Amino acid sequence: MRKIITLLIASLTLFSCTVEQIYQFNEDGSGEYSIAMDLSEMMKMKGSKSSGNNKNIDTLFNFSKIIEEHKDSISKLPEEERKELMALKPMSFRVKIDTSSTDPQMKMNFNFKFKKLTELTGLGEKLKNVELGKLDKSKKTKMKPLADILKLQDRFESKMNSNEFTFNISEKALAEINKKKPKKAKSNSEKEKEKKNKENPFNKMMKFKQVFKFPYRIKSVSNAKYKISSDFKSIEQDINMVDVENNPKILDVKVEFTK
């Protein structure tokens, strides 16, 4: 399982893929965060398949169920490790790979149900050091590969009430991104390389969709790149992953609701 997750992450930077990040909110402040990756196009681009490597995998990790099954083992762990594992309880994770059909698929879905928005803070960090082998020796899967996927969510801060919703990259994340940017002027060869990267057709195939679903009717949206749904209760933005990396503030938004 760990190899499968690692393969999915590596594929994000090498092949065509679609990543969809969805936030769904309820009036009481609870909701669900999900991130889905679809690498089916990558599978099709690989062309003819080898019959010896055909796979049909559909694996669901329901962490609430796993934790309940191993509650006795958890009670014996040090307090810090117990907290790390209990933080996984609202999560579920599914991997589906089918290379045996004429329409090959490779999909991953992660879901996290929260009671309040602050529970999303540092979600990737919470998963980084968790190892399911602490509960069940037959499950050697480490959560760090999944935590790496959730780093995008960890960059942002969000707030919501009945009047408005805000979603902005944090000052800390922005400072870290700017720190990695070269301070000296780029050489002609570096500029040429950057230009080729932007023109690379594979970059355009790395699609990203950000979706917010609200319990209230939308009055206004600060970022014109977001499209408002016909029922005025959700917004979404379709871009490519390279744009997200080059300009993280492209996802920033303030939404005002009607009274």
C-alpha positions in Angstrom: 0.0 0.0 0.0 2.8 2.4 0.8 4.4 1.8 -2.6 1.0 2.6 -4.2 0.7 5.9 -2.4 4.3 6.9 -3.2 3.7 6.0 -6.9 0.6 8.3 -7.0 2.6 11.2 -5.5 5.5 10.7 -7.9 3.1 10.6 -10.8 1.8 14.0 -10.0 5.0 15.6 -11.2 5.6 13.3 -14.2 2.3 12.6 -15.8 -1.2 14.0 -16.7 -3.4 14.1 -13.6 -6.4 15.9 -12.1 -6.4 17.0 -8.5 -9.7 18.2 -7.0 -9.8 19.8 -3.5 -13.3 20.3 -2.0 -14.4 22.1 1.2 -18.1 21.5 2.1 -19.5 23.5 5.0 -22.6 23.2 7.2 -24.4 26.0 9.1 -23.0 24.8 12.5 -19.4 25.2 11.3 -18.8 21.5 10.7 -18.1 20.1 7.3 -15.9 17.8 5.2 -12.6 18.3 3.4 -11.7 16.0 0.5 -8.9 15.8 -2.0 -9.2 13.5 -5.0 -6.5 12.6 -7.5 -7.3 11.0 -10.9 -4.4 9.6 -12.9 -6.5 7.6 -15.3 -5.2 9.6 -18.2 -1.7 8.7 -17.3 -2.7 5.0 -17.4 -4.2 5.5 -20.9 -1.1 7.3 -22.1 1.1 4.3 -21.2 -0.5 2.5 -24.1 -0.6 -1.2 -24.3 -0.5 -3.0 -21.0 1.4 -6.1 -20.1 -1.0 -8.9 -19.1 1.4 -10.0 -16.4 1.1 -6.7 -14.6 -2.6 -6.3 -14.6 -4.0 -5.1 -11.3 -7.4 -4.5 -9.8 -7.1 -2.9 -6.4 -9.8 -1.2 -4.4 -8.6 -0.4 -0.9 -10.4 1.7 1.7 -8.8 2.8 5.0 -11.5 3.9 7.4 -9.5 5.2 10.3 -12.4 5.3 12.7 -13.0 1.6 12.2 -9.3 0.8 12.5 -8.9 2.8 15.7 -12.0 1.1 17.2 -10.7 -2.4 16.3 -7.4 -1.6 18.1 -8.5 0.6 21.0 -6.9 -1.8 23.5 -3.5 -1.4 21.8 -3.9 2.4 21.6 -4.6 2.6 25.3 -1.1 1.2 26.0 0.7 3.7 23.8 2.4 6.9 25.1 0.1 9.8 25.3 1.7 11.7 22.4 1.3 8.6 20.1 -2.3 8.2 21.2 -3.1 11.7 20.2 -1.4 11.3 16.8 -3.6 8.2 16.1 -6.8 9.7 17.5 -6.3 12.6 15.1 -6.9 10.2 12.3 -10.3 9.1 13.5 -12.4 11.4 11.2 -10.3 10.4 8.1 -10.9 7.9 5.3 -8.6 7.1 2.4 -9.3 5.1 -0.7 -7.1 3.9 -3.5 -8.5 2.4 -6.7 -6.3 1.0 -9.4 -7.6 -1.0 -12.4 -5.2 -1.9 -15.2 -7.1 -5.0 -16.3 -10.0 -3.3 -18.2 -10.1 -1.5 -21.5 -10.6 1.7 -19.6 -7.7 1.7 -17.0 -8.1 3.8 -13.8 -5.9 5.1 -11.1 -7.7 7.2 -8.4 -7.1 8.3 -4.8 -9.6 9.9 -2.5 -8.9 11.4 1.0 -11.8 12.6 3.2 -11.7 14.4 6.6 -14.9 15.2 8.5 -14.4 18.2 10.9 -16.5 19.6 13.7 -14.9 23.0 13.3 -12.7 24.6 10.7 -9.7 24.9 12.9 -9.3 21.1 12.9 -7.9 21.4 9.4 -4.9 23.3 10.6 -1.7 21.4 10.1 -3.6 18.4 8.7 -0.6 17.1 6.8 1.7 17.7 9.8 -0.6 15.5 11.9 -0.2 12.6 9.5 3.5 12.9 8.9 4.8 10.7 11.7 1.9 8.3 12.0 2.5 4.6 11.3 -0.4 2.1 11.2 2.0 -0.7 12.2 1.7 0.6 15.8 -1.8 -0.7 15.8 -1.5 -3.8 13.5 1.8 -5.3 12.5 0.2 -6.5 9.2 -0.3 -2.8 8.2 3.2 -1.3 7.5 1.8 1.8 5.8 3.3 5.1 6.9 1.2 8.2 6.4 4.0 10.5 5.4 3.4 10.1 1.6 -0.2 11.1 2.2 0.9 14.0 4.4 3.0 15.3 1.5 -0.1 15.5 -0.6 -1.8 17.5 2.1 1.0 20.1 2.3 -1.1 22.4 0.0 -4.0 22.5 2.5 -1.5 23.3 5.3 -0.4 26.4 3.5 -3.7 28.1 3.9 -5.8 29.7 6.7 -9.5 29.9 6.5 -12.4 31.4 8.6 -16.2 31.3 8.1 -19.3 32.6 9.8 -22.8 33.4 8.6 -21.6 36.7 7.0 -18.4 35.7 5.2 -15.7 33.2 4.4 -12.0 33.8 3.8 -9.3 31.5 2.5 -5.7 32.9 2.3 -2.2 31.6 2.1 -0.6 32.1 5.5 2.2 34.6 6.0 4.5 31.8 7.2 3.9 29.7 4.0 4.3 32.7 1.8 7.6 33.6 3.5 8.9 30.0 3.0 7.9 30.1 -0.7 9.6 33.4 -1.3 12.7 32.2 0.6 13.1 29.4 -2.0 13.0 31.8 -4.9 16.4 32.8 -6.3 17.6 36.2 -5.1 20.0 37.0 -7.9 19.1 37.8 -11.5 18.5 34.7 -13.7 21.0 33.9 -16.4 19.8 33.6 -20.0 20.0 29.8 -19.9 17.9 29.8 -16.7 15.3 32.1 -18.3 15.2 29.8 -21.4 14.8 26.7 -19.2 11.9 28.4 -17.3 10.3 29.3 -20.6 10.5 25.7 -21.8 9.0 24.5 -18.5 6.0 26.9 -18.9 5.5 25.7 -22.5 5.8 22.0 -21.6 2.4 20.5 -22.6 2.6 18.1 -19.6 2.3 21.1 -17.3 -1.0 22.0 -18.8 -2.2 18.5 -18.2 -1.6 18.7 -14.5 -5.1 20.1 -13.7 -6.2 21.5 -10.3 -9.7 22.3 -9.2 -10.6 24.1 -6.0 -14.2 23.9 -4.8 -16.0 25.5 -1.8 -19.6 24.6 -1.0 -21.5 26.8 1.5 -24.8 26.5 3.4 -25.5 30.2 2.6 -26.3 32.1 -0.6 -23.3 34.0 -2.1 -23.5 37.8 -2.4 -19.9 38.5 -3.7 -16.6 36.9 -4.4 -13.3 38.8 -4.2 -11.3 36.6 -6.7 -12.7 36.8 -10.2 -11.0 33.6 -11.2 -13.6 31.7 -9.1 -16.9 30.8 -10.9 -20.1 31.0 -8.9 -22.6 28.1 -9.2 -26.1 28.5 -10.6 -27.6 28.1 -7.1 -25.2 30.7 -5.7 -24.0 28.4 -3.0 -20.6 27.2 -4.2 -17.6 28.5 -6.1 -14.8 26.7 -8.0 -11.6 27.5 -9.9 -9.9 25.4 -12.6 -6.2 26.0 -13.1 -3.1 23.9 -13.5 -0.8 22.8 -10.7 2.2 24.8 -12.1 0.2 28.0 -11.7 -0.6 27.1 -8.1 3.1 26.5 -7.3 4.2 29.7 -9.1 1.5 31.9 -7.5 -0.1 30.4 -4.4 -2.2 33.6 -3.8 -4.2 32.7 -6.9 -6.4 30.6 -4.6 -7.0 33.4 -2.1 -10.6 34.4 -1.8 -13.1 36.3 0.3 -16.8 35.4 0.0 -19.6 37.4 1.4 -23.1 35.9 2.0 -26.5 37.4 1.7 -28.3 38.2 5.0 
